[in-house]
């Protein structure tokens, strides 16, 4: 079996880090509404849209970049 992932420390997230130390990518099938609720932001899309679709539309892959862009647009 592979190594157990380590929890991220010092960050406001419950995601874990990969073996190389980087945060794991949030799953593409995560609903945008859940991310909007978690980060208190509005992406201006339907809440039942999947994160993978939003990433394709914006060209941004990280949650941080998506949240920052949404906050700039507010």
PDB file with one MODEL, atoms N, CA, C and O in Angstrom:
MODEL        1
ATOM      1  N   UNK A   1       0.830  -1.187   0.000  1.00  0.00           N
ATOM      2  CA  UNK A   1       0.000   0.000   0.000  1.00  0.00           C
ATOM      3  C   UNK A   1       0.869   1.243   0.000  1.00  0.00           C
ATOM      4  O   UNK A   1       2.008   1.212   0.466  1.00  0.00           O
ATOM      5  N   UNK A   2       0.329   2.345  -0.526  1.00  0.00           N
ATOM      6  CA  UNK A   2       1.067   3.597  -0.580  1.00  0.00           C
ATOM      7  C   UNK A   2       1.146   4.265   0.782  1.00  0.00           C
ATOM      8  O   UNK A   2       0.511   3.846   1.749  1.00  0.00           O
ATOM      9  N   UNK A   3       1.942   5.309   0.820  1.00  0.00           N
ATOM     10  CA  UNK A   3       2.092   6.064   2.067  1.00  0.00           C
ATOM     11  C   UNK A   3       0.805   6.796   2.406  1.00  0.00           C
ATOM     12  O   UNK A   3       0.044   7.178   1.517  1.00  0.00           O
ATOM     13  N   UNK A   4       0.570   6.984   3.668  1.00  0.00           N
ATOM     14  CA  UNK A   4      -0.595   7.731   4.117  1.00  0.00           C
ATOM     15  C   UNK A   4      -0.324   9.220   3.913  1.00  0.00           C
ATOM     16  O   UNK A   4       0.767   9.699   4.220  1.00  0.00           O
ATOM     17  N   UNK A   5      -1.301   9.945   3.402  1.00  0.00           N
ATOM     18  CA  UNK A   5      -1.143  11.376   3.158  1.00  0.00           C
ATOM     19  C   UNK A   5      -1.107  12.137   4.467  1.00  0.00           C
ATOM     20  O   UNK A   5      -1.788  11.778   5.427  1.00  0.00           O
ATOM     21  N   UNK A   6      -0.316  13.178   4.498  1.00  0.00           N
ATOM     22  CA  UNK A   6      -0.179  14.017   5.684  1.00  0.00           C
ATOM     23  C   UNK A   6      -1.155  15.177   5.603  1.00  0.00           C
ATOM     24  O   UNK A   6      -1.337  15.745   4.527  1.00  0.00           O
ATOM     25  N   UNK A   7      -1.791  15.548   6.717  1.00  0.00           N
ATOM     26  CA  UNK A   7      -2.709  16.692   6.694  1.00  0.00           C
ATOM     27  C   UNK A   7      -1.941  17.993   6.489  1.00  0.00           C
ATOM     28  O   UNK A   7      -0.802  18.132   6.935  1.00  0.00           O
ATOM     29  N   UNK A   8      -2.570  18.933   5.815  1.00  0.00           N
ATOM     30  CA  UNK A   8      -1.968  20.250   5.611  1.00  0.00           C
ATOM     31  C   UNK A   8      -2.008  21.003   6.929  1.00  0.00           C
ATOM     32  O   UNK A   8      -3.029  20.998   7.617  1.00  0.00           O
ATOM     33  N   UNK A   9      -0.918  21.643   7.282  1.00  0.00           N
ATOM     34  CA  UNK A   9      -0.885  22.402   8.534  1.00  0.00           C
ATOM     35  C   UNK A   9      -0.807  23.884   8.233  1.00  0.00           C
ATOM     36  O   UNK A   9      -0.215  24.297   7.236  1.00  0.00           O
ATOM     37  N   UNK A  10      -1.404  24.676   9.097  1.00  0.00           N
ATOM     38  CA  UNK A  10      -1.338  26.129   8.955  1.00  0.00           C
ATOM     39  C   UNK A  10      -2.216  26.683   7.859  1.00  0.00           C
ATOM     40  O   UNK A  10      -2.054  27.840   7.473  1.00  0.00           O
ATOM     41  N   UNK A  11      -3.143  25.893   7.347  1.00  0.00           N
ATOM     42  CA  UNK A  11      -3.997  26.355   6.267  1.00  0.00           C
ATOM     43  C   UNK A  11      -5.449  26.116   6.643  1.00  0.00           C
ATOM     44  O   UNK A  11      -5.754  25.236   7.448  1.00  0.00           O
ATOM     45  N   UNK A  12      -6.330  26.893   6.064  1.00  0.00           N
ATOM     46  CA  UNK A  12      -7.763  26.762   6.328  1.00  0.00           C
ATOM     47  C   UNK A  12      -8.361  25.743   5.357  1.00  0.00           C
ATOM     48  O   UNK A  12      -9.201  26.090   4.526  1.00  0.00           O
ATOM     49  N   UNK A  13      -7.928  24.495   5.463  1.00  0.00           N
ATOM     50  CA  UNK A  13      -8.410  23.456   4.566  1.00  0.00           C
ATOM     51  C   UNK A  13      -8.317  22.114   5.255  1.00  0.00           C
ATOM     52  O   UNK A  13      -7.539  21.940   6.193  1.00  0.00           O
ATOM     53  N   UNK A  14      -9.101  21.177   4.793  1.00  0.00           N
ATOM     54  CA  UNK A  14      -8.999  19.830   5.332  1.00  0.00           C
ATOM     55  C   UNK A  14      -8.376  18.879   4.311  1.00  0.00           C
ATOM     56  O   UNK A  14      -8.401  17.663   4.499  1.00  0.00           O
ATOM     57  N   UNK A  15      -7.823  19.424   3.243  1.00  0.00           N
ATOM     58  CA  UNK A  15      -7.176  18.588   2.236  1.00  0.00           C
ATOM     59  C   UNK A  15      -5.806  18.139   2.735  1.00  0.00           C
ATOM     60  O   UNK A  15      -5.211  18.773   3.607  1.00  0.00           O
ATOM     61  N   UNK A  16      -5.324  17.061   2.181  1.00  0.00           N
ATOM     62  CA  UNK A  16      -4.030  16.526   2.587  1.00  0.00           C
ATOM     63  C   UNK A  16      -2.975  16.833   1.534  1.00  0.00           C
ATOM     64  O   UNK A  16      -3.281  17.304   0.438  1.00  0.00           O
ATOM     65  N   UNK A  17      -1.749  16.559   1.886  1.00  0.00           N
ATOM     66  CA  UNK A  17      -0.638  16.769   0.961  1.00  0.00           C
ATOM     67  C   UNK A  17      -0.243  15.443   0.315  1.00  0.00           C
ATOM     68  O   UNK A  17      -0.353  14.382   0.929  1.00  0.00           O
ATOM     69  N   UNK A  18       0.221  15.522  -0.938  1.00  0.00           N
ATOM     70  CA  UNK A  18       0.748  14.346  -1.611  1.00  0.00           C
ATOM     71  C   UNK A  18       2.097  13.994  -1.015  1.00  0.00           C
ATOM     72  O   UNK A  18       2.622  14.717  -0.169  1.00  0.00           O
ATOM     73  N   UNK A  19       2.653  12.877  -1.464  1.00  0.00           N
ATOM     74  CA  UNK A  19       3.960  12.451  -0.970  1.00  0.00           C
ATOM     75  C   UNK A  19       5.046  13.480  -1.252  1.00  0.00           C
ATOM     76  O   UNK A  19       6.035  13.549  -0.521  1.00  0.00           O
ATOM     77  N   UNK A  20       4.876  14.286  -2.309  1.00  0.00           N
ATOM     78  CA  UNK A  20       5.878  15.298  -2.632  1.00  0.00           C
ATOM     79  C   UNK A  20       5.650  16.616  -1.888  1.00  0.00           C
ATOM     80  O   UNK A  20       6.397  17.572  -2.097  1.00  0.00           O
ATOM     81  N   UNK A  21       4.640  16.686  -1.030  1.00  0.00           N
ATOM     82  CA  UNK A  21       4.421  17.861  -0.194  1.00  0.00           C
ATOM     83  C   UNK A  21       3.408  18.852  -0.726  1.00  0.00           C
ATOM     84  O   UNK A  21       3.019  19.772  -0.006  1.00  0.00           O
ATOM     85  N   UNK A  22       2.965  18.694  -1.974  1.00  0.00           N
ATOM     86  CA  UNK A  22       1.986  19.625  -2.522  1.00  0.00           C
ATOM     87  C   UNK A  22       0.583  19.221  -2.100  1.00  0.00           C
ATOM     88  O   UNK A  22       0.300  18.042  -1.888  1.00  0.00           O
ATOM     89  N   UNK A  23      -0.297  20.219  -1.979  1.00  0.00           N
ATOM     90  CA  UNK A  23      -1.691  19.921  -1.668  1.00  0.00           C
ATOM     91  C   UNK A  23      -2.308  19.131  -2.816  1.00  0.00           C
ATOM     92  O   UNK A  23      -2.069  19.421  -3.988  1.00  0.00           O
ATOM     93  N   UNK A  24      -3.096  18.141  -2.462  1.00  0.00           N
ATOM     94  CA  UNK A  24      -3.787  17.377  -3.490  1.00  0.00           C
ATOM     95  C   UNK A  24      -4.834  18.260  -4.147  1.00  0.00           C
ATOM     96  O   UNK A  24      -5.430  19.116  -3.493  1.00  0.00           O
ATOM     97  N   UNK A  25      -5.059  18.054  -5.442  1.00  0.00           N
ATOM     98  CA  UNK A  25      -6.089  18.796  -6.157  1.00  0.00           C
ATOM     99  C   UNK A  25      -7.460  18.370  -5.649  1.00  0.00           C
ATOM    100  O   UNK A  25      -7.697  17.195  -5.368  1.00  0.00           O
ATOM    101  N   UNK A  26      -8.352  19.337  -5.537  1.00  0.00           N
ATOM    102  CA  UNK A  26      -9.738  19.048  -5.178  1.00  0.00           C
ATOM    103  C   UNK A  26     -10.352  18.272  -6.338  1.00  0.00           C
ATOM    104  O   UNK A  26     -10.057  18.563  -7.498  1.00  0.00           O
ATOM    105  N   UNK A  27     -11.193  17.299  -6.047  1.00  0.00           N
ATOM    106  CA  UNK A  27     -11.777  16.467  -7.091  1.00  0.00           C
ATOM    107  C   UNK A  27     -12.589  17.296  -8.072  1.00  0.00           C
ATOM    108  O   UNK A  27     -13.272  18.243  -7.682  1.00  0.00           O
ATOM    109  N   UNK A  28     -12.510  16.936  -9.343  1.00  0.00           N
ATOM    110  CA  UNK A  28     -13.208  17.662 -10.401  1.00  0.00           C
ATOM    111  C   UNK A  28     -14.713  17.524 -10.301  1.00  0.00           C
ATOM    112  O   UNK A  28     -15.439  18.371 -10.821  1.00  0.00           O
ATOM    113  N   UNK A  29     -15.204  16.478  -9.647  1.00  0.00           N
ATOM    114  CA  UNK A  29     -16.651  16.299  -9.553  1.00  0.00           C
ATOM    115  C   UNK A  29     -17.249  16.963  -8.308  1.00  0.00           C
ATOM    116  O   UNK A  29     -18.421  16.752  -7.995  1.00  0.00           O
ATOM    117  N   UNK A  30     -16.452  17.759  -7.603  1.00  0.00           N
ATOM    118  CA  UNK A  30     -16.951  18.531  -6.463  1.00  0.00           C
ATOM    119  C   UNK A  30     -17.909  19.601  -6.972  1.00  0.00           C
ATOM    120  O   UNK A  30     -17.627  20.253  -7.978  1.00  0.00           O
ATOM    121  N   UNK A  31     -19.018  19.788  -6.301  1.00  0.00           N
ATOM    122  CA  UNK A  31     -19.982  20.803  -6.723  1.00  0.00           C
ATOM    123  C   UNK A  31     -19.489  22.194  -6.333  1.00  0.00           C
ATOM    124  O   UNK A  31     -18.987  22.399  -5.227  1.00  0.00           O
ATOM    125  N   UNK A  32     -19.637  23.137  -7.247  1.00  0.00           N
ATOM    126  CA  UNK A  32     -19.189  24.503  -7.028  1.00  0.00           C
ATOM    127  C   UNK A  32     -19.888  25.116  -5.813  1.00  0.00           C
ATOM    128  O   UNK A  32     -19.281  25.898  -5.081  1.00  0.00           O
ATOM    129  N   UNK A  33     -21.141  24.774  -5.596  1.00  0.00           N
ATOM    130  CA  UNK A  33     -21.881  25.301  -4.445  1.00  0.00           C
ATOM    131  C   UNK A  33     -21.211  24.973  -3.125  1.00  0.00           C
ATOM    132  O   UNK A  33     -21.235  25.782  -2.197  1.00  0.00           O
ATOM    133  N   UNK A  34     -20.616  23.801  -3.030  1.00  0.00           N
ATOM    134  CA  UNK A  34     -19.920  23.430  -1.800  1.00  0.00           C
ATOM    135  C   UNK A  34     -18.680  24.301  -1.589  1.00  0.00           C
ATOM    136  O   UNK A  34     -18.370  24.685  -0.461  1.00  0.00           O
ATOM    137  N   UNK A  35     -17.986  24.603  -2.663  1.00  0.00           N
ATOM    138  CA  UNK A  35     -16.790  25.454  -2.554  1.00  0.00           C
ATOM    139  C   UNK A  35     -17.200  26.892  -2.238  1.00  0.00           C
ATOM    140  O   UNK A  35     -16.551  27.568  -1.441  1.00  0.00           O
ATOM    141  N   UNK A  36     -18.278  27.352  -2.867  1.00  0.00           N
ATOM    142  CA  UNK A  36     -18.767  28.695  -2.578  1.00  0.00           C
ATOM    143  C   UNK A  36     -19.120  28.831  -1.099  1.00  0.00           C
ATOM    144  O   UNK A  36     -18.810  29.844  -0.472  1.00  0.00           O
ATOM    145  N   UNK A  37     -19.758  27.824  -0.554  1.00  0.00           N
ATOM    146  CA  UNK A  37     -20.153  27.853   0.848  1.00  0.00           C
ATOM    147  C   UNK A  37     -18.929  27.791   1.762  1.00  0.00           C
ATOM    148  O   UNK A  37     -18.864  28.505   2.763  1.00  0.00           O
ATOM    149  N   UNK A  38     -17.964  26.945   1.422  1.00  0.00           N
ATOM    150  CA  UNK A  38     -16.772  26.777   2.253  1.00  0.00           C
ATOM    151  C   UNK A  38     -15.912  28.037   2.294  1.00  0.00           C
ATOM    152  O   UNK A  38     -15.361  28.377   3.340  1.00  0.00           O
ATOM    153  N   UNK A  39     -15.794  28.735   1.157  1.00  0.00           N
ATOM    154  CA  UNK A  39     -14.926  29.911   1.071  1.00  0.00           C
ATOM    155  C   UNK A  39     -15.700  31.227   1.104  1.00  0.00           C
ATOM    156  O   UNK A  39     -15.099  32.294   0.980  1.00  0.00           O
ATOM    157  N   UNK A  40     -17.032  31.169   1.270  1.00  0.00           N
ATOM    158  CA  UNK A  40     -17.889  32.352   1.331  1.00  0.00           C
ATOM    159  C   UNK A  40     -17.652  33.273   0.138  1.00  0.00           C
ATOM    160  O   UNK A  40     -17.314  34.446   0.293  1.00  0.00           O
ATOM    161  N   UNK A  41     -17.836  32.711  -1.055  1.00  0.00           N
ATOM    162  CA  UNK A  41     -17.611  33.439  -2.296  1.00  0.00           C
ATOM    163  C   UNK A  41     -18.674  33.005  -3.303  1.00  0.00           C
ATOM    164  O   UNK A  41     -19.235  31.915  -3.187  1.00  0.00           O
ATOM    165  N   UNK A  42     -18.951  33.857  -4.291  1.00  0.00           N
ATOM    166  CA  UNK A  42     -19.922  33.534  -5.337  1.00  0.00           C
ATOM    167  C   UNK A  42     -19.214  33.557  -6.684  1.00  0.00           C
ATOM    168  O   UNK A  42     -18.697  34.593  -7.101  1.00  0.00           O
ATOM    169  N   UNK A  43     -19.191  32.413  -7.363  1.00  0.00           N
ATOM    170  CA  UNK A  43     -18.520  32.322  -8.666  1.00  0.00           C
ATOM    171  C   UNK A  43     -19.406  32.802  -9.805  1.00  0.00           C
ATOM    172  O   UNK A  43     -18.941  32.926 -10.938  1.00  0.00           O
ATOM    173  N   UNK A  44     -20.670  33.073  -9.521  1.00  0.00           N
ATOM    174  CA  UNK A  44     -21.581  33.565 -10.554  1.00  0.00           C
ATOM    175  C   UNK A  44     -22.024  32.481 -11.517  1.00  0.00           C
ATOM    176  O   UNK A  44     -22.405  32.774 -12.651  1.00  0.00           O
ATOM    177  N   UNK A  45     -21.976  31.225 -11.076  1.00  0.00           N
ATOM    178  CA  UNK A  45     -22.435  30.104 -11.888  1.00  0.00           C
ATOM    179  C   UNK A  45     -23.410  29.289 -11.041  1.00  0.00           C
ATOM    180  O   UNK A  45     -23.558  29.531  -9.843  1.00  0.00           O
ATOM    181  N   UNK A  46     -24.075  28.320 -11.676  1.00  0.00           N
ATOM    182  CA  UNK A  46     -24.998  27.460 -10.937  1.00  0.00           C
ATOM    183  C   UNK A  46     -24.248  26.668  -9.885  1.00  0.00           C
ATOM    184  O   UNK A  46     -23.125  26.223 -10.121  1.00  0.00           O
ATOM    185  N   UNK A  47     -24.853  26.492  -8.742  1.00  0.00           N
ATOM    186  CA  UNK A  47     -24.190  25.798  -7.646  1.00  0.00           C
ATOM    187  C   UNK A  47     -24.051  24.298  -7.901  1.00  0.00           C
ATOM    188  O   UNK A  47     -23.265  23.630  -7.230  1.00  0.00           O
ATOM    189  N   UNK A  48     -24.815  23.757  -8.872  1.00  0.00           N
ATOM    190  CA  UNK A  48     -24.683  22.333  -9.172  1.00  0.00           C
ATOM    191  C   UNK A  48     -23.666  22.052 -10.279  1.00  0.00           C
ATOM    192  O   UNK A  48     -23.529  20.913 -10.724  1.00  0.00           O
ATOM    193  N   UNK A  49     -22.950  23.098 -10.726  1.00  0.00           N
ATOM    194  CA  UNK A  49     -21.873  22.912 -11.694  1.00  0.00           C
ATOM    195  C   UNK A  49     -20.718  22.183 -11.008  1.00  0.00           C
ATOM    196  O   UNK A  49     -20.471  22.383  -9.819  1.00  0.00           O
ATOM    197  N   UNK A  50     -20.017  21.342 -11.758  1.00  0.00           N
ATOM    198  CA  UNK A  50     -18.879  20.637 -11.195  1.00  0.00           C
ATOM    199  C   UNK A  50     -17.628  21.509 -11.291  1.00  0.00           C
ATOM    200  O   UNK A  50     -17.493  22.316 -12.211  1.00  0.00           O
ATOM    201  N   UNK A  51     -16.732  21.341 -10.349  1.00  0.00           N
ATOM    202  CA  UNK A  51     -15.499  22.115 -10.297  1.00  0.00           C
ATOM    203  C   UNK A  51     -14.672  21.953 -11.571  1.00  0.00           C
ATOM    204  O   UNK A  51     -14.057  22.915 -12.031  1.00  0.00           O
ATOM    205  N   UNK A  52     -14.649  20.763 -12.140  1.00  0.00           N
ATOM    206  CA  UNK A  52     -13.897  20.527 -13.372  1.00  0.00           C
ATOM    207  C   UNK A  52     -14.387  21.401 -14.516  1.00  0.00           C
ATOM    208  O   UNK A  52     -13.586  21.897 -15.308  1.00  0.00           O
ATOM    209  N   UNK A  53     -15.692  21.589 -14.604  1.00  0.00           N
ATOM    210  CA  UNK A  53     -16.269  22.446 -15.642  1.00  0.00           C
ATOM    211  C   UNK A  53     -15.880  23.898 -15.419  1.00  0.00           C
ATOM    212  O   UNK A  53     -15.538  24.602 -16.369  1.00  0.00           O
ATOM    213  N   UNK A  54     -15.929  24.352 -14.173  1.00  0.00           N
ATOM    214  CA  UNK A  54     -15.527  25.725 -13.855  1.00  0.00           C
ATOM    215  C   UNK A  54     -14.051  25.941 -14.174  1.00  0.00           C
ATOM    216  O   UNK A  54     -13.674  26.995 -14.686  1.00  0.00           O
ATOM    217  N   UNK A  55     -13.219  24.954 -13.874  1.00  0.00           N
ATOM    218  CA  UNK A  55     -11.792  25.058 -14.205  1.00  0.00           C
ATOM    219  C   UNK A  55     -11.591  25.193 -15.704  1.00  0.00           C
ATOM    220  O   UNK A  55     -10.769  25.994 -16.151  1.00  0.00           O
ATOM    221  N   UNK A  56     -12.334  24.419 -16.485  1.00  0.00           N
ATOM    222  CA  UNK A  56     -12.218  24.505 -17.945  1.00  0.00           C
ATOM    223  C   UNK A  56     -12.665  25.868 -18.452  1.00  0.00           C
ATOM    224  O   UNK A  56     -12.020  26.438 -19.332  1.00  0.00           O
ATOM    225  N   UNK A  57     -13.747  26.393 -17.918  1.00  0.00           N
ATOM    226  CA  UNK A  57     -14.279  27.676 -18.370  1.00  0.00           C
ATOM    227  C   UNK A  57     -13.348  28.836 -18.044  1.00  0.00           C
ATOM    228  O   UNK A  57     -13.209  29.765 -18.840  1.00  0.00           O
ATOM    229  N   UNK A  58     -12.716  28.787 -16.889  1.00  0.00           N
ATOM    230  CA  UNK A  58     -11.883  29.909 -16.459  1.00  0.00           C
ATOM    231  C   UNK A  58     -10.418  29.738 -16.829  1.00  0.00           C
ATOM    232  O   UNK A  58      -9.689  30.723 -16.941  1.00  0.00           O
ATOM    233  N   UNK A  59      -9.977  28.495 -17.020  1.00  0.00           N
ATOM    234  CA  UNK A  59      -8.565  28.240 -17.279  1.00  0.00           C
ATOM    235  C   UNK A  59      -7.731  28.246 -16.007  1.00  0.00           C
ATOM    236  O   UNK A  59      -6.505  28.163 -16.066  1.00  0.00           O
ATOM    237  N   UNK A  60      -8.391  28.342 -14.855  1.00  0.00           N
ATOM    238  CA  UNK A  60      -7.699  28.347 -13.568  1.00  0.00           C
ATOM    239  C   UNK A  60      -7.844  26.974 -12.933  1.00  0.00           C
ATOM    240  O   UNK A  60      -8.919  26.376 -12.979  1.00  0.00           O
ATOM    241  N   UNK A  61      -6.767  26.472 -12.340  1.00  0.00           N
ATOM    242  CA  UNK A  61      -6.833  25.128 -11.781  1.00  0.00           C
ATOM    243  C   UNK A  61      -6.882  25.112 -10.263  1.00  0.00           C
ATOM    244  O   UNK A  61      -7.462  24.190  -9.688  1.00  0.00           O
ATOM    245  N   UNK A  62      -6.303  26.085  -9.600  1.00  0.00           N
ATOM    246  CA  UNK A  62      -6.272  26.039  -8.142  1.00  0.00           C
ATOM    247  C   UNK A  62      -7.505  26.711  -7.548  1.00  0.00           C
ATOM    248  O   UNK A  62      -8.047  27.664  -8.109  1.00  0.00           O
ATOM    249  N   UNK A  63      -7.929  26.197  -6.415  1.00  0.00           N
ATOM    250  CA  UNK A  63      -9.068  26.786  -5.703  1.00  0.00           C
ATOM    251  C   UNK A  63      -8.729  28.220  -5.302  1.00  0.00           C
ATOM    252  O   UNK A  63      -9.574  29.111  -5.391  1.00  0.00           O
ATOM    253  N   UNK A  64      -7.501  28.437  -4.866  1.00  0.00           N
ATOM    254  CA  UNK A  64      -7.068  29.766  -4.447  1.00  0.00           C
ATOM    255  C   UNK A  64      -7.214  30.771  -5.586  1.00  0.00           C
ATOM    256  O   UNK A  64      -7.705  31.880  -5.374  1.00  0.00           O
ATOM    257  N   UNK A  65      -6.794  30.394  -6.786  1.00  0.00           N
ATOM    258  CA  UNK A  65      -6.905  31.291  -7.939  1.00  0.00           C
ATOM    259  C   UNK A  65      -8.363  31.565  -8.277  1.00  0.00           C
ATOM    260  O   UNK A  65      -8.724  32.698  -8.597  1.00  0.00           O
ATOM    261  N   UNK A  66      -9.202  30.540  -8.210  1.00  0.00           N
ATOM    262  CA  UNK A  66     -10.626  30.719  -8.493  1.00  0.00           C
ATOM    263  C   UNK A  66     -11.280  31.650  -7.475  1.00  0.00           C
ATOM    264  O   UNK A  66     -12.058  32.532  -7.841  1.00  0.00           O
ATOM    265  N   UNK A  67     -10.961  31.450  -6.203  1.00  0.00           N
ATOM    266  CA  UNK A  67     -11.538  32.285  -5.139  1.00  0.00           C
ATOM    267  C   UNK A  67     -11.064  33.720  -5.283  1.00  0.00           C
ATOM    268  O   UNK A  67     -11.865  34.648  -5.177  1.00  0.00           O
ATOM    269  N   UNK A  68      -9.768  33.919  -5.525  1.00  0.00           N
ATOM    270  CA  UNK A  68      -9.243  35.269  -5.690  1.00  0.00           C
ATOM    271  C   UNK A  68      -9.901  35.987  -6.856  1.00  0.00           C
ATOM    272  O   UNK A  68     -10.237  37.165  -6.739  1.00  0.00           O
ATOM    273  N   UNK A  69     -10.095  35.294  -7.992  1.00  0.00           N
ATOM    274  CA  UNK A  69     -10.727  35.901  -9.150  1.00  0.00           C
ATOM    275  C   UNK A  69     -12.183  36.278  -8.841  1.00  0.00           C
ATOM    276  O   UNK A  69     -12.650  37.347  -9.234  1.00  0.00           O
ATOM    277  N   UNK A  70     -12.890  35.394  -8.136  1.00  0.00           N
ATOM    278  CA  UNK A  70     -14.292  35.678  -7.794  1.00  0.00           C
ATOM    279  C   UNK A  70     -14.384  36.886  -6.865  1.00  0.00           C
ATOM    280  O   UNK A  70     -15.296  37.703  -6.994  1.00  0.00           O
ATOM    281  N   UNK A  71     -13.455  36.997  -5.945  1.00  0.00           N
ATOM    282  CA  UNK A  71     -13.478  38.139  -5.010  1.00  0.00           C
ATOM    283  C   UNK A  71     -13.116  39.442  -5.719  1.00  0.00           C
ATOM    284  O   UNK A  71     -13.623  40.503  -5.354  1.00  0.00           O
ATOM    285  N   UNK A  72     -12.245  39.378  -6.728  1.00  0.00           N
ATOM    286  CA  UNK A  72     -11.908  40.574  -7.508  1.00  0.00           C
ATOM    287  C   UNK A  72     -13.128  41.037  -8.307  1.00  0.00           C
ATOM    288  O   UNK A  72     -13.348  42.236  -8.473  1.00  0.00           O
ATOM    289  N   UNK A  73     -13.921  40.078  -8.801  1.00  0.00           N
ATOM    290  CA  UNK A  73     -15.073  40.400  -9.627  1.00  0.00           C
ATOM    291  C   UNK A  73     -16.255  40.924  -8.834  1.00  0.00           C
ATOM    292  O   UNK A  73     -17.189  41.473  -9.419  1.00  0.00           O
ATOM    293  N   UNK A  74     -16.241  40.768  -7.507  1.00  0.00           N
ATOM    294  CA  UNK A  74     -17.374  41.219  -6.688  1.00  0.00           C
ATOM    295  C   UNK A  74     -17.439  42.715  -6.592  1.00  0.00           C
ATOM    296  O   UNK A  74     -18.332  43.254  -5.939  1.00  0.00           O
TER     297      UNK A  74
ENDMDL
END
